[in-house]
């Protein structure tokens, strides 16, 4: 149902900023990069700045298309965060942002809330990012867990013979220049 608290010509900029932050916080690849400080020591500030200029850009650009928004976002991520997202997540993120903006502009509260409800919550994203980060650096386990895992591996090797460990695909790749690339898992 549409709310009767506003007309289609009124636009709540504060709510729009909250919505943009909600989408960015639900974007797994981007959040992994933020948690890994892909933008350097100022990553948190860059994240806040990006959310603000993203909200402003979408609202002020009339007739903005998904491709144009993707290109604009990719440029900022590359330039300011030293980040290349190869997981194709920028396309659905751009689409969702434009769709949410349209619903907010037309005061279609029902569709707005429905779409927001489909986004993963921040805890799910944080958990996934931590798991991905653990695959990359192996630093997600404590010393006790490492010792226990080593002991279990030795016991298994003694009882079952040599075993080839299953190789896990890393979620991020950082090259020699410090660029972080988020890759699609296979």
Buried (B, 14 or more C-beta within 10 A) or exposed (E): EBEEEEEEEEBBEEEBBEBBBBBBBBBBBBBBBBBBBBBEEEBEEBBEBBBEBBBBBBBEEEEBEBEBBBEBBBEBBEEBBBBBBEBEBBEEBBEBBBBBBEBBBBBBBEBBEEBBEEBEEEEEBBEBBEEBBBBBEEEEEEEEEEEEEEEEEEEEEEEEEEEEEEEEEBBBEBEEEEBBBBBEEE
